[in-house]
Every structure is written in C-alpha cells, then in structure tokens.
Amino acid sequence: MTAFCRDCFWSGDEPARRCPGCASPRTVAHPELDRLAIAHMDCDAFYASVEKRDRPELRDRPVIVGGGKRGVVTTCCYIARISGVRSAMPMFKALRACPEAVVIRPDFAKYRAESRRILGLAAELTPLIQPLSLDEAWLDLSGTERLHGASPALTLARLQARIEAGTGLTVSIGLAANKFLAKIASDLDKPRGFSVIGQAEAQAFLAPRKVAILPGVGPAMAASLERAGYRTVGELARADPKDLAAHWGAHGLRLAELAAGRDARPVNPNEARKGISAETTFETDLSARSDLEDMLAPLCDKVARHARADGLAGRVVTLKLRAADFRIVTRRRTLPAPTQTARTLFAVARELLAKEATGRPWRLIGVGVADLVDAEAAGADFFADERRALAGERSVDALRTRFGADAVTSGRSLRLKSERKEP
C-alpha cells in the first residue's frame, strides 16, 4: 500500500488525487507508507475546540482561552490565529489584534477528561503511548498489522475518524520513522491533517529550515549556533560532529543526529513527567510580600492536590515570577525528601519568594514540583511532620470529593474573599 483514503479507507498501490472509491480529495500517498509506524498525535487547538464543541454558538467566532486582560493566551482557535493571536501572547496584545474575540477562562478538569477519552481510544490500538501533555502524544504501532488487519498508517487514519466521531474533536497525525520527525509532521497540515515524512526524504526536508526547529534549540541556543555559522539545519548537518561536540558537548552530538533526521529515542509510556505546576497572573501588579504570599498559597494547594491525585511526590520546588516588563525569574530548591503536601510547598516557596519580594512589582507568580517520584515508593522517606500534614490534606481531599470543592477552605482564602467584598 502506498496510498489510502481518509474518508472511506480505500487503499491502493498507486497515488490518487481523488479516492477511486468515494471521490474524496482526502487521500494520503507516500512510498514508505507501509513501513512507518511512529506517530505524533496532536489535538487541534484543543482547549478552544472543547469550548466550541460545548458552545455551538461560538463555532464561527474567534475564541481565546486564557486569563483576564493582564493574563496570557493559553490557546486560541484557528479563526483567532488568522488575526495574529498566538499561544503565550499577552492578553492585551491578543485583544488588540482580535478585539471581537470571545475570551474563556480555562477549565482544566474538563480538558483532562477529554484527554483521557482520546488517549483511551488510542490505547485500544497500542500500549506504546507516550503523552507529552493533555493534547499530544507519541504512539508506536510497530507489529500491530496482524492485530488490526491494516498497516499502522491506515489504523491511525481510522483512529483519527473515531476520535472525531466519538468526541466531536479533531486531531492531526504525523507519521514518520522516529519521534522527532513525527512531531514535525503533525504540524504540517493542521487542522485534521495527516502528514508523512519518510526517512529517505528527511535530510532534504530539514535542510532549508532554521535550526530553531530542532528540539532543545531555544532562542539562546539558536543565536549561539548562528554565531558559529549554523543558521539552517542543512548547515548543521554538514558540520563535523567533532566540532559540534567541542562547542556544545553532548548536546552538539545530539544536534548532529537530529540534523541528519535520526532519533533513536523509543516511544516510552513510562517516561517520567517533568513536573507539576500552577500559576496565576494578577489583575494589577503586586509588590508587597504579603500580597504575593496570598496568591502563592492556593497555587501550592492546587499543585499538591494534583500530585496526590496522580500518586506522585516531588524532590524539587520551583518558584516562578514574571516582572512588569515580562522578564521571568525562576528559583528552585532541592528537598531532603520528596513532598506532595501544600504545607511543605508553601513553606519552601515562601522562603524563595522572600528573597525576591523586595518592592519590585510582579505580574505573575507560579509554583511547581519537579524530579517526580512514585509517592507510595517514597513514603518511607517522608519525615514525621510531612506524614502528619499529608494525613490532614488527604482528609480534606476526601471531604472535597464528597461535598464539593468549596466544602473546605483556608482562613487565608476566607479573608481574601471578605476583603474583595468590602467597598
């Protein structure tokens, strides 16, 4: 098979601009189609698509999911993108570019539920699924041809159709010989795309593209590579790996492999999550330490609840602050033992904050835990006061599960609510 139809699933040995079975133009053709099994599945404008599905009156309107006027864009629909709106854009810039947009606060509980539905459908096809976030994952369908009676490519097209029919949401698929190429492919034809990058064409495909397309190459690394004469991936591919290693060590050798279209990483369902975090953008800049702590406390509670729900504990506490000029400051501390309690998170993050709360105005604060471990396995390392705090917070979790999220609240939260009500 070198071609198939994404609507009726006809397959054949010759490429066709329109399907011979149903006349659909949604055909896929590639000489390596039968030999590729690594895919990257990416939900299309996921959060915005969930909101549009649940509110059909928004179907033809630009939708931005994000914070208030001083927040940032979490994601936006494709209509909003036409006006120049992008993820992580400050909200005031997004609304300046698209003033008619409907802004919706994110509902992560709803998005997590939809993510589980979509990944559940994928899990019926292969156990080799490695989520990157709520809206994207790698899949390895190697050796599934006999089980599903079709090539991995055709099986993925059927999965794409099942997701759309079952959830009302769409995904784009990138199919390739490795994870790196599959992730690039999934972004080539969004939304509802199905793109293929074969190994034979990988270097020619990558050569004219800027080095920033490579994983691990952020703005600083891209600038460093350009100063050394490597502006495109092709220029990097022609470099001597020894020279790259001399400049950038192991990362230089890794870039040489990627520039050649090679990526030996397997799809690993057990790869550890990097961390759990939460942040909030203020309606007005805050500089007083007490005000910043008031914003920090509920974030610590949120992160700790997610850690407990996922059975994880973290050894590293991180604090994030964004200044009025959008510069970001991050601070971190490694703990002597892992934690999953808000009490410990707040105590450590509060100390980190004390060094930064010197009168400078801040527009955002965030907290997180990293270096995650299985909480049950780490239980023996918990100190006595951590175990006591954990017992109390688990009791609160149980009460909130039974009686609702507002069943138990902190004195700090009650004080803040009371202050907001005062004229």
C-alpha positions as CSV (number, residue, x, y, z in Angstrom):
1,M,0.0,0.0,0.0
2,T,1.3,3.4,-0.9
3,A,-2.0,5.3,-0.8
4,F,-5.3,5.4,1.1
5,C,-8.4,7.5,1.6
6,R,-9.0,9.1,5.0
7,D,-12.8,9.1,4.5
8,C,-13.7,5.6,3.2
9,F,-10.3,3.9,4.0
10,W,-9.8,2.6,0.4
11,S,-6.1,1.6,-0.1
12,G,-4.1,1.0,-3.2
13,D,-0.7,0.8,-4.7
14,E,-0.9,4.0,-6.8
15,P,-1.3,7.6,-5.6
16,A,-4.6,9.2,-6.5
17,R,-5.6,12.9,-6.2
18,R,-9.2,11.7,-5.5
19,C,-10.3,8.4,-3.9
20,P,-11.4,5.9,-6.6
21,G,-14.0,4.6,-4.1
22,C,-15.7,7.8,-2.8
23,A,-14.1,10.6,-4.8
24,S,-12.8,12.3,-1.6
25,P,-9.7,14.5,-2.1
26,R,-8.5,13.5,1.4
27,T,-6.0,10.9,0.2
28,V,-2.6,10.2,1.6
29,A,0.2,8.8,-0.6
30,H,3.8,8.1,0.2
31,P,6.3,5.4,-0.9
32,E,7.2,4.5,2.7
33,L,3.6,4.4,3.9
34,D,3.7,0.7,4.7
35,R,7.0,0.8,6.6
36,L,6.4,3.7,9.0
37,A,4.9,3.1,12.5
38,I,5.9,6.0,14.8
39,A,3.2,8.7,15.0
40,H,2.7,12.0,16.8
41,M,-1.0,12.8,17.5
42,D,-1.8,16.5,18.3
43,C,-5.3,17.7,19.1
44,D,-6.3,20.8,17.1
45,A,-6.5,23.9,19.2
46,F,-7.5,21.6,21.9
47,Y,-8.9,23.8,24.7
48,A,-10.6,26.2,22.3
49,S,-12.1,23.2,20.3
50,V,-13.5,21.8,23.5
51,E,-15.2,25.1,24.3
52,K,-16.6,25.5,20.8
53,R,-18.0,22.0,20.8
54,D,-19.7,22.7,24.1
55,R,-21.0,26.1,23.0
56,P,-22.1,25.7,19.3
57,E,-23.0,29.4,19.1
58,L,-19.2,30.1,19.1
59,R,-18.5,27.9,16.1
60,D,-17.8,30.8,13.7
61,R,-16.4,33.2,16.2
62,P,-12.8,33.7,17.3
63,V,-12.2,32.1,20.7
64,I,-9.3,32.7,23.1
65,V,-8.8,30.5,26.1
66,G,-6.8,32.3,28.8
67,G,-6.7,34.7,31.7
68,G,-8.0,38.2,32.2
69,K,-6.8,41.3,30.5
70,R,-3.4,41.0,32.2
71,G,-3.1,37.3,31.6
72,V,-1.7,35.4,28.6
73,V,-3.3,33.3,25.8
74,T,-3.4,29.6,26.8
75,T,-4.6,28.7,23.3
76,C,-6.9,30.0,20.7
77,C,-9.0,28.8,17.8
78,Y,-7.9,28.9,14.2
79,I,-10.2,31.9,13.4
80,A,-8.4,33.9,16.1
81,R,-5.0,32.8,14.7
82,I,-5.9,34.4,11.4
83,S,-5.8,37.7,13.2
84,G,-2.4,37.0,14.6
85,V,-3.3,35.7,18.0
86,R,-0.8,33.1,19.3
87,S,-0.4,30.9,22.5
88,A,1.5,32.7,25.3
89,M,0.8,36.1,23.8
90,P,-0.1,38.7,26.5
91,M,-3.9,39.1,26.6
92,F,-3.9,42.8,25.9
93,K,-1.9,42.2,22.6
94,A,-4.3,39.4,21.6
95,L,-7.4,41.5,22.2
96,R,-5.7,44.4,20.3
97,A,-5.2,42.0,17.3
98,C,-8.6,40.4,17.6
99,P,-11.0,42.7,19.6
100,E,-14.0,40.7,18.7
101,A,-12.7,37.5,20.3
102,V,-14.6,35.6,22.9
103,V,-12.4,35.1,25.9
104,I,-13.0,32.0,28.1
105,R,-11.3,31.0,31.3
106,P,-9.6,27.6,31.0
107,D,-11.4,24.6,32.6
108,F,-8.6,22.1,33.0
109,A,-10.8,19.5,34.7
110,K,-12.8,19.3,31.5
111,Y,-9.8,19.2,29.3
112,R,-8.2,16.4,31.3
113,A,-11.4,14.4,31.0
114,E,-11.4,14.8,27.2
115,S,-7.7,14.0,27.1
116,R,-8.4,10.7,28.9
117,R,-11.1,9.9,26.4
118,I,-8.9,10.5,23.4
119,L,-5.9,8.6,24.8
120,G,-8.3,5.8,25.8
121,L,-9.2,5.3,22.2
122,A,-5.6,5.3,21.2
123,A,-4.8,2.7,23.9
124,E,-7.1,0.2,22.3
125,L,-4.6,0.1,19.4
126,T,-1.2,0.0,21.1
127,P,0.2,0.1,24.7
128,L,3.1,2.2,23.5
129,I,1.7,5.7,24.1
130,Q,3.8,8.5,25.5
131,P,1.8,11.6,26.3
132,L,3.6,14.9,26.1
133,S,0.8,17.0,27.5
134,L,-3.0,16.9,27.7
135,D,-3.3,17.4,23.9
136,E,-0.5,15.5,22.3
137,A,1.2,12.1,22.5
138,W,3.6,9.8,20.6
139,L,2.4,6.4,19.5
140,D,4.3,3.3,18.3
141,L,2.2,0.9,16.2
142,S,5.1,-1.4,15.2
143,G,4.0,-5.0,14.8
144,T,0.3,-4.3,15.0
145,E,-0.5,-5.1,11.4
146,R,-1.9,-8.6,12.0
147,L,-3.8,-7.5,15.1
148,H,-5.7,-4.7,13.3
149,G,-5.7,-6.1,9.8
150,A,-4.1,-2.9,8.4
151,S,-0.9,-1.0,8.3
152,P,-0.1,1.4,11.1
153,A,-0.9,4.3,8.7
154,L,-4.4,3.1,7.9
155,T,-5.0,2.2,11.6
156,L,-4.1,5.7,12.6
157,A,-6.5,7.2,10.0
158,R,-9.3,5.1,11.4
159,L,-8.3,6.3,14.9
160,Q,-8.5,9.9,13.7
161,A,-12.0,9.3,12.4
162,R,-13.1,7.5,15.6
163,I,-11.9,10.4,17.8
164,E,-13.8,13.0,15.7
165,A,-17.0,10.9,15.7
166,G,-16.8,10.0,19.4
167,T,-15.7,13.2,20.9
168,G,-16.5,15.9,18.4
169,L,-12.9,17.0,18.5
170,T,-10.2,16.7,15.8
171,V,-6.6,15.6,15.8
172,S,-3.7,15.9,13.4
173,I,-1.4,12.9,12.8
174,G,2.3,13.0,11.9
175,L,3.7,9.6,10.7
176,A,7.5,9.1,10.4
177,A,10.4,6.8,11.1
178,N,11.1,8.4,14.5
179,K,9.6,10.7,17.2
180,F,11.4,13.9,16.1
181,L,10.2,13.7,12.5
182,A,6.7,12.5,13.5
183,K,6.3,15.6,15.8
184,I,7.3,17.9,12.9
185,A,5.0,16.1,10.5
186,S,1.9,16.5,12.7
187,D,2.2,20.3,12.4
188,L,2.4,20.4,8.6
189,D,-1.3,20.2,7.7
190,K,-3.4,21.3,10.7
191,P,-6.3,21.0,11.5
192,R,-7.4,17.4,10.7
193,G,-4.1,16.8,9.0
194,F,-2.3,13.5,8.2
195,S,1.3,14.1,7.1
196,V,4.1,11.7,6.4
197,I,7.9,12.3,6.5
198,G,9.9,9.3,5.3
199,Q,13.4,8.5,6.3
200,A,14.7,8.8,2.7
201,E,13.5,12.4,2.4
202,A,14.2,13.5,5.9
203,Q,17.5,15.4,5.3
204,A,16.2,17.1,2.2
205,F,13.1,18.1,4.1
206,L,15.0,19.5,7.1
207,A,17.9,21.2,5.2
208,P,16.4,24.6,4.4
209,R,14.7,25.0,7.8
210,K,16.1,27.2,10.6
211,V,17.9,25.4,13.4
212,A,15.2,26.5,15.8
213,I,13.0,23.7,14.5
214,L,15.3,21.2,16.4
215,P,14.2,20.1,19.9
216,G,16.3,21.8,22.6
217,V,17.2,24.7,20.4
218,G,15.6,27.8,22.1
219,P,16.3,31.4,21.2
220,A,19.7,31.5,23.1
221,M,20.9,28.2,21.6
222,A,19.7,29.3,18.1
223,A,21.7,32.6,18.5
224,S,24.8,30.6,19.6
225,L,24.5,28.3,16.6
226,E,24.0,31.2,14.2
227,R,27.1,33.0,15.5
228,A,29.0,29.8,14.8
229,G,27.8,29.8,11.2
230,Y,24.9,27.3,11.5
231,R,21.7,29.1,10.5
232,T,19.9,26.2,8.8
233,V,19.5,22.5,9.7
234,G,21.4,21.7,6.4
235,E,24.4,23.7,7.5
236,L,24.4,21.9,10.8
237,A,24.1,18.5,9.0
238,R,27.2,19.3,7.0
239,A,29.2,20.1,10.1
240,D,31.8,17.8,11.6
241,P,30.2,16.2,14.7
242,K,33.6,16.6,16.5
243,D,33.3,20.4,16.0
244,L,29.8,20.4,17.4
245,A,30.9,18.4,20.4
246,A,33.8,20.7,21.0
247,H,31.4,23.7,21.1
248,W,28.4,22.2,22.8
249,G,29.4,18.9,24.3
250,A,26.8,16.0,24.3
251,H,24.1,18.4,23.1
252,G,26.2,19.2,20.0
253,L,26.3,15.5,19.1
254,R,22.6,15.2,19.7
255,L,22.0,18.1,17.3
256,A,24.2,16.4,14.7
257,E,21.9,13.3,14.8
258,L,18.7,15.4,14.6
259,A,20.0,17.4,11.7
260,A,20.5,14.2,9.8
261,G,16.9,13.1,10.6
262,R,18.0,10.5,13.1
263,D,16.3,10.0,16.5
264,A,16.8,6.7,18.4
265,R,14.5,7.5,21.3
266,P,11.8,4.9,21.8
267,V,8.2,5.7,22.5
268,N,8.3,5.2,26.2
269,P,5.0,5.1,28.1
270,N,6.9,5.0,31.4
271,E,9.0,8.1,30.8
272,A,8.7,10.3,33.9
273,R,6.7,13.5,33.9
274,K,9.0,16.5,34.3
275,G,6.8,18.3,36.9
276,I,3.5,19.6,38.1
277,S,2.9,23.4,38.3
278,A,0.3,26.1,38.5
279,E,0.5,29.9,38.0
280,T,-1.7,32.9,38.1
281,T,-1.5,36.4,36.5
282,F,-2.6,39.3,38.7
283,E,-5.2,41.9,37.6
284,T,-2.8,44.6,38.9
285,D,1.0,44.3,39.6
286,L,1.8,43.2,43.2
287,S,4.9,44.1,45.1
288,A,4.1,43.5,48.8
289,R,5.4,40.2,50.1
290,S,2.1,39.5,52.0
291,D,0.0,40.0,48.8
292,L,2.3,37.7,46.8
293,E,2.1,35.1,49.5
294,D,-1.7,35.3,49.3
295,M,-1.5,34.4,45.7
296,L,1.1,31.7,46.2
297,A,-0.8,29.7,48.9
298,P,-3.7,28.5,46.7
299,L,-1.3,27.6,43.9
300,C,0.6,25.4,46.4
301,D,-2.7,23.7,47.4
302,K,-3.5,23.1,43.7
303,V,-0.2,21.6,42.8
304,A,-0.2,19.4,45.9
305,R,-3.7,18.1,45.1
306,H,-2.7,17.2,41.6
307,A,0.4,15.4,42.9
308,R,-1.6,13.4,45.4
309,A,-4.3,12.6,42.7
310,D,-1.6,11.3,40.4
311,G,0.3,9.4,43.1
312,L,3.4,11.5,42.7
313,A,5.8,13.4,45.0
314,G,8.5,15.9,44.1
315,R,12.0,16.5,45.3
316,V,12.4,20.0,43.8
317,V,10.3,23.0,44.5
318,T,10.3,25.8,41.8
319,L,9.1,29.4,42.1
320,K,8.3,31.5,39.0
321,L,7.8,35.2,38.9
322,R,7.1,37.4,35.9
323,A,8.0,41.1,36.2
324,A,6.1,44.0,34.7
325,D,8.4,44.1,31.7
326,F,7.6,40.3,31.1
327,R,11.1,39.2,32.3
328,I,10.8,35.8,34.1
329,V,12.7,34.9,37.3
330,T,12.8,31.3,38.4
331,R,14.2,29.9,41.7
332,R,14.4,26.3,42.8
333,R,15.3,24.3,45.9
334,T,16.0,20.6,46.2
335,L,14.4,19.0,49.3
336,P,16.0,16.4,51.6
337,A,12.9,14.2,51.0
338,P,10.1,14.3,48.3
339,T,6.8,16.0,49.1
340,Q,3.2,16.1,48.0
341,T,1.8,18.5,50.6
342,A,0.8,22.1,50.2
343,R,2.3,22.8,53.6
344,T,5.8,21.9,52.5
345,L,5.4,23.5,49.1
346,F,4.3,26.8,50.6
347,A,7.0,26.8,53.3
348,V,9.8,26.3,50.8
349,A,8.3,28.6,48.0
350,R,7.7,31.3,50.7
351,E,11.4,31.3,51.6
352,L,12.3,31.5,47.9
353,L,9.8,34.4,47.5
354,A,11.2,36.3,50.4
355,K,14.5,36.9,48.5
356,E,12.6,38.3,45.5
357,A,9.9,40.3,47.3
358,T,12.0,43.5,47.7
359,G,9.5,46.0,46.4
360,R,9.7,45.2,42.7
361,P,6.3,44.9,41.0
362,W,5.4,41.4,39.7
363,R,2.5,40.5,37.3
364,L,2.6,36.7,37.7
365,I,3.5,34.1,40.2
366,G,3.8,30.3,39.8
367,V,4.9,27.3,41.8
368,G,5.7,23.7,40.9
369,V,7.3,20.4,41.9
370,A,9.9,18.6,39.7
371,D,12.1,15.5,39.9
372,L,8.9,13.5,40.4
373,V,8.9,10.0,42.0
374,D,6.2,7.5,42.9
375,A,4.7,8.6,46.2
376,E,4.0,5.2,47.5
377,A,7.6,4.1,47.0
378,A,8.8,7.4,48.5
379,G,6.6,7.1,51.6
380,A,9.3,5.7,53.7
381,D,11.3,8.9,53.1
382,F,8.6,11.2,54.4
383,F,9.5,13.0,57.6
384,A,7.1,12.7,60.6
385,D,5.7,16.2,60.2
386,E,5.3,15.6,56.4
387,R,3.3,12.4,57.2
388,R,1.1,14.3,59.6
389,A,0.5,17.1,57.1
390,L,-0.2,14.5,54.4
391,A,-2.8,12.8,56.5
392,G,-4.6,16.1,57.1
393,E,-4.6,17.1,53.5
394,R,-5.8,13.7,52.3
395,S,-8.7,14.1,54.7
396,V,-9.5,17.5,53.1
397,D,-9.3,15.8,49.7
398,A,-11.9,13.3,50.8
399,L,-14.2,15.9,52.1
400,R,-14.0,18.0,48.9
401,T,-14.6,14.8,46.8
402,R,-17.7,14.1,48.8
403,F,-19.2,17.6,49.3
404,G,-17.6,19.7,46.6
405,A,-14.5,21.8,46.1
406,D,-15.7,24.6,48.4
407,A,-16.5,22.3,51.3
408,V,-13.2,23.1,53.0
409,T,-11.4,26.4,52.6
410,S,-8.5,28.1,54.3
411,G,-8.6,31.1,56.6
412,R,-6.4,33.0,54.1
413,S,-9.0,32.4,51.4
414,L,-11.9,33.5,53.5
415,R,-10.0,36.7,54.5
416,L,-9.3,37.4,50.8
417,K,-12.9,36.9,49.8
418,S,-14.1,39.1,52.6
419,E,-11.7,41.9,51.6
420,R,-12.8,41.7,48.0
421,K,-16.5,42.2,49.1
422,E,-15.6,45.3,51.0
423,P,-16.5,48.6,49.2
